[in-house]
């Protein structure tokens, strides 16, 4: 996460919210609760501010194994930290799982944080992408869930409702919203941000890249081309997906290889 600058409670500091692994990634899963560090400058030096400030939930709860992707905002004089948990995933259900977003609120950037009673406040969207908009909070639900590829809005930052459907959403979007930490009552939105692609390169030579994306999610900008949700892909985009291990029978039914 990029460092957050806020003067909340008279503390003119930069705060860095991040997911800190309890163990090396890949052993049993992404076990990494939210931790915080702070500094007088984004260049550091950084002081450790606390481990597990947004701890895992109790065994069996929706966030009992993860509190990922912390995204802080200053809203109504408090720190709102949205976070993600992939649940119904442990210990071995790695491909068929649900993703939800929770909200934890504190008076002080270092906590203590209290999880909202309505968590998870979002049931869709693989990454947390939230920003101040007008008097409330907006979010872009990306990739996962029944309400994926939608923009949603909540006046109270909690009870989100769909406002629009969108196409060609950025992956792991990090919007540049200058008023995210100002406790604004007139959020202006944003026009660009960074996106994290994990599938660049070719098979066997893959790598990740950070790229810029542009959009019109701002009250101060009007680009009609960005408001067109009909994105036309070339035929090769569809054909490149392949059929995996499925063989297609000439009559149109799927058959096993040994039939």
N, C-alpha and C positions, 0 to 999 in steps of 0.2 A: 504494500500500500504506500501511496505517497504521503508525506507528512502533512498533518492537519494543523493549521494555525488558528488558535482561538484565544480570546481574552476572557472566557467564561470564568466566573468566580475570581476575577482579578488576576488570573494566572496567564500572563502573556508568554505562552510557550508553544512549541511545536510538539504534536503528539503523533506517534506512529503506531497504528493498529495493525496487527499481523497474526497469522495463524502459526503457532509454534508447535512443532511436532514433538509428541511424547516419545517417539521412537523413529528410526529411519523409515522413510516412506517406502511402501511396497511390501512390508513384512506382513501386516494384518489389515492394512487399510490406512486411510488418511486420518490418523488420530492426532488432531492438532487443535486444541482449544485456543481462543483468542487471548493474546497478551499485548502489553503496551510498553512503549518506551517514550521518553520525552527529552527535549533539548531546547536550548535557547536559539539555535540556528538549525536549518535543515542540513547543514554540513556537519552537525554534531559538535562536540561529543555527545553520545546518547546515554541516558541513564535509564536503567531498567525500572519500569514503573509497576510491574506486577505480573504474575503468572496466572493463567486461567481466570482472567477477570470476567469472562463469559464462560463459565464452566459447562461441561457436559451435563445433560439432564440425567435424571435417575434411570436406572436400568428399565428398559421397556418404553420409555418416553421417546418422542419423535426425534429429539436431538441428543440421544444418550451416548452417541459415539463420535459426534462431530459438531463443532461450531466454527464454520469456515467463512472465508471471504468477508471479513468485517468491513462494513462501509458506514462511517460515521457522518452524521449531519447534526447541525445545531438547530433545534426546533423548539419553540415555546420555552426558551431559556434553559433547555436541557440538552444533554448529549443523547441523540438517538443513534444506536448502532444496529444496523440490519446485518443479519448473518444467515448463512446457509447450512442446512444439514441434509444429507442424503440418508433417508431412513428406509427400513425394511431391507437393508443392504447387508446386514451383518449376520453371521460371519462369512457366508459363502454366496449370497445372492448378489453377485456383482453386475448383472446385466438387466435385471428386472426390478427396479427400485423406484421409489418416489423421492422427489426433491421438494423441500419447503423452505421458506424464509421466516426467521424469527426476528423479534425486536427486543432489544435490551436498552433500558433507559437509566441515566445517572444524572445527578446534580453536578458532579465533578468529573472531568475527563478521566481521572484515574479510578473512578468508581467510589463506592460499590454500585454495581449494576443490578437492576431488577428486571427479570424477563417479564414481558407483557403477558397478561392472563389469557389473551386470545391467540397466542402463538400456536401454530405458525400463522402469521398474518398473510402469507402468500403461499399458494400451493403449486405454483408454476414458476419456471425460470431457473436455469441452471446456475447462473451467476447473479450476484446482487448488483443491481444498477438502479440507484435511487437519486433523486435530485429535488431541490425545492422548486415548486411551481405554484405561482399565485400565492394563496395563503396556506397551501398544504404541501403534500409530497407526491411526486409521480415516480413511476417505475417502469422499466422496460423488461417484460418477461421474455427471456431468451431460451430457446432450445427445448426445454423439458416441460412436461405437464400439459393438461388439457387446455390451458389458457396461454400456451406459448405463442410467441409472435404477436403479443398485444402490448399496448401501452395502457397502464392503469393509474388511477388517481385516487387519493384519499385526503380529504380536508383535514382529518385528524392524524394522518400518517399511519393509520392502523386499518381502517375498514376500506380496502381498495375495491374499486369497481372499474370494469373495462371501459376505456374511453375510445380506443381505436385499435384496429388490426394493422399490422405492418409486415413488410417483406424485406428480405435481404438484411436481416439484423446482424450487427457485429457480434463476434464471439468474445466473451469475457470483457464486455465493454467497460471502459473507464471514462465517463464523460467529464469534460472540462466545464465545471459549473462554478464560476467565481464566487457566487453567493451561497455556496453550500454550508459555510461555517459562520455566516454573519447573522443568523437568526432572522433572516428577512421575512417579511410578511407579504412580499410581492416578488416571489421567485420568477426569474426571467427565462429559465430554461437554458439550452446550450445548442451549439452548432457543430461541435466536433469533439473528438475524444480519441482514445487509443484502444486497439483491439488486439487480442492475443490469439494467434493461430498456432495450433499444435501439429498441424498436418502438412506443413510445407515440405518441399522436396519430393523425392520419389521413393518407392518401396525399398527398404533396406538402407536408404540414405535420407531418412526423414529428419527434420529439425523444426524448431519453433521460431516464430518471428513476431515482432511487435509492429503493428501497422496503424496508420491513422485512418479514421473514418470521418465522414462529413454527413450532416443531416440538417433538417429544419425542425428542431424541437424548441424553438425560441420564440418568445413573444415580440422580439425586436427584429425579426428577420422573416422574409417571405420568399420562398423559392418553390414555385408550383411543381417543378420536376420532382422534388423530394416528397411531394404529397401523393404521388401516383403509386398505388400499392401493386399494380400489375407489372411484375418483373418477368420479362420473357427470357428464358434460358435457351441457348442454342441446343439443337438436338443432341450433339455430342456430350453435353452435360448429363443428359438422361441416360444415354447408351453407355457412358463410361462407368455407371454404377455396377454393371454386370449382374450376374445371377448367382454368384457364390457357388455353393455345392449343389444347387438345384438343377436337375435335368428336366427339360421340358419335353413331354411326349408330343409327337406330331398331332395327336388328337386334341391337345390342349390341356391334358391332365398331368399333374406332377407324378413322377414315378421314382422309385429307388433305383440305384445304379445296377443292382443285381436282378432287376426284373427283365 
